[in-house]
Amino acid sequence: MLKVNSSTTGNRAVRKLTQETVRFLSEFQLYRALFDKLDSPTASSQISRLLTIGREVRQGSRMWTKSHLELIARWKQLHPLMSRIERNDQEVEERLMETYSIREEDARIDFMCRTPGVGPVLASLLLTLTYPENYAPLELHAWNALADLGFDVTRKDSSGGGFTPAEFSRYLEIVRNLANEANTTPWEISKGLHAINKVKTTKKWRKQLDHLMLSQSQLSPPSPARKPIVKLYKLCSHFQCMFGKQLQCPTNDKFGRAQI
């Protein structure tokens, strides 16, 4: 069993939630649904296959191989990594297997990230597929979403270079805390973060979000307003006492409107 870094369950990552973060958490399920709607149509079968391999790696009956790394790179469209993976040899596979025997998380992440042909992004995918309840894929959109939500991370662009092992650790720290807040997994949080950043940067995602919000509002129409009638009942009783006359007290019609 891998040991999760205790610092990732502390309060350093989320000392005080910004208004943007609170709003994201309240709308998390909406962004999560948007991610599922616009994710690659072939992703589901690929993920299912990779999770099966990851479970066998976790149980010790299998280890990640070069062909698996190539499959992961194709799934996430990590084209720059393909040439690096193709140069990997048997030593890399043995080194990846050795990673899972390292108990201290920061050391384990650093060891895996420095494996030739791997790096932080691929390491995050390998760990997520092996331990889907504890890890999340490290990627550009989710990272930049954290910057938008007010977290202390440096925004990146596609030409700004890769991630460092320390940034991967920091990313895990934040998404785990957000997962605790939302009662979900870090992986699910990363999907919501990806979606909220794509909405900000991509017209297609903004349009789909509008459609999704409209469809949800149509499925759950607001309840009709009901006018308070308690005070009217009290007035009726008051006048009955004063004049000894039976008055018709207010009721609600079928639309919830007060009537006399």
N, C-alpha and C positions, 0 to 999 in steps of 0.2 A: 504494500500500500504506500503510495506516495504521500509525503507529508506536505500539506499546504502551508505556505508561509503565514505565520500568525499575524504578521503586520498587515496582511491584506484583509483581515477581518476587523481591523481597528477603525478609528475615526479620522485618521489623517487625510484619507482621500476625500471624505465628505464631511467636513467639519460643520458646514452650514449650507444647505441646499439653496441655490439661487432660484429666483422666480422661474427662470427658463427651465431649470431642472425639474422643479415641482410640476410645471405644466407638461413636460415630456413624460414624467411618470404617470400623470393623470390620463394622458392620451396614449400611453405605451401600447395598449392592445390595438389601437387604430393603426399605428405605424407598423406594428408587428404584422397585422393583416395585409397592409400595403406591401410589405416585403414579400410575403408569400405570393401575392398576386402578380408581382412583376419579376420575381426571381426566374432564373432560367428554367424552362419546362423540363429539361433533362436532369436538373439538379437532384430531384428527389431520389431517383434510382441510383445515381452516383453516390449520394450521401449514405443511402441504405447499405450499399456494398462496402463503402469505406468504414462505416460504423461497425459492421460485422468483423472486418479485419482488425479494427481498433480493439474490439472486445476480446478477440483472440490474443492480441498483443498484451492486453492487460492481464489476461489469464496465464500468460507465459507460454502458450502453445504455438506462438508465431512471432515473427519480428518483421518490422517494416523493411521492404526491399526497394531497390532502385525502380522497379516497375510500379510499385505503389506510389512512390514520390512523383513519378511522371503522371500517374492518374490524378493525383491531387492537384498538380500544377495545371493540368488540362481543365479540371473541374472549376478552379478559381481563375482560370485564364491568366496564369502567371507566366507569360511568354518569356520574359527575361531569365526566368529560372530554368527554363527547359534545357538550355545549353549547358548550364552548370550541373544539372542533374545528370545529363548524359555523360559527363566526365567522371561521375562517381564510380567507385569500385567496391569490392567486398569489404574493405576496411570501414567504409562509411556505414554500411549496414550493421557491422559489429559495434561501431561506436554509438549508433542510435540505440541499440539494445542495451548498451552499458548505461545510457542516460537514465533508464528507469530504475537503476539500482542506487542512484544518488538521492538521498532522502531530503536534503535541504533544498528548498525550492529555487532560491536565487542561484545557487551553484548549479543546479540541474538545468535551469534555463540558460545560463551562461555557457555551459558545456555543450548543450544541444545547438545553441545559436552559432557557436564557433566551429561546428562540424562542417567540413568543406561541402559546399553545395546546398547547405540548409539555410542558415540565417534566421532572424526573428520571425518573419512572416510564415515561413514553412514550418518552423518549430511550433508556432502557435497552432497551426492546423493539425500537426501530428498529435500534440497534447490534447487538443479539443476532441479529436476523433477517438483518442484512447480513453480520455476521462471527460466525457461531454457534460457532466454535471458541475465541473470545477473550472473549466477553461473556456476561452472564447477566441475566435480567430482575430488576429491583429490585422487591420486593413485601413486604408487611407480614409474612407468615408466615415467610419465609426470614430476614428481618431479625431478628425476635424470636427465632428459633431460634439465631442467632448469640449473642444476649444470654444465652440459656439455656446455651450451650456455654462461656460464660465470656469471650467477646470484649468488648473495650471499645467497646460501642455502646449507645446509649440506647434502651431499649425504647419502642415506640410502640403506641398503640391506634387504632382506626378513627376516633376523633374528635380525635386529637392533632395533626392537621395533616399536611402532606406532607413529602417528603424534600427535602434541599438537594443541590446539585451536589457539595459536599464529602462528604456521606454516601454518595452514589452512588460516588464515587471510593474511599472507604473500603471499601464493600461489595465492589467489584471486587477490591480488594487482598486481602481475606480469602478470597473464594471461589476466586480464582486459586491461592492458596497451598494451600487444601484440595484443589483439583483436582490439583495437582502431587503431593500426598501420596497421593491415591487413583488416580492415573494415569487421569484422566478429564477432562472439560471443565467449565468454570465453570457452564455451563447445566445439566449433569447434577447437579452439586453443589447447585444452587439447588432442583432438584426434590426431592432428598433432604431438604434443609433445610425446605422447605415441608411435606413429609409428616411429619417428626418434630414440628414445631410443631402440626400438625393433630391428631396422635395425642394430644398433651398437652391440647388444648383442645376436642376434639370426640369425642363418644361413638361416632359412626359410624366414624370413622377408627380408634379404639382397638379396636373390635370386629373390623373388617376386618383389622387387624394380627394379632390373635389367630388368626383363621382362616388367614391367610397363613402364620404361623409353624407352625401345626398341620399344614397341608398339606405344607409343606417337610420337616417332621420325619418325616412318613409316607412321603415319597418317598425319604428318605435315612436308613433305620434305622441305629442304631449297630451297629458290629461286635461280635460276641460276645466276651466277655472270655476271654483265654487265660492260663491259669495258667503261671507260669514253671516249667520242668522241668529246667533246666540243672543245678541243684544235685543233683537226684535222680539224674541220670546220673552225676555225679561220685561220689555215695555208692555206687551200684551197682559202679562200677569199683573203688572202695576196698575193698569187701567181697569182691569177686572175688579181689583180690590177697591179702587176709588169709586167706581160707578155701579158695581154689581152687575155689569153687563158682559155677557159672553162675547168675546171677540174671536175672530178667526185668526189663528196664529200662522206664521209663515211656514211654508214648506219649500222643497226643491222640486222643480219640474225635471223631466227626463234628461235635460241638458245641463243640469246642475245649477240652474239659475234660481235665485230666491224669488218667491212669489207670495202674495198675500191672498 
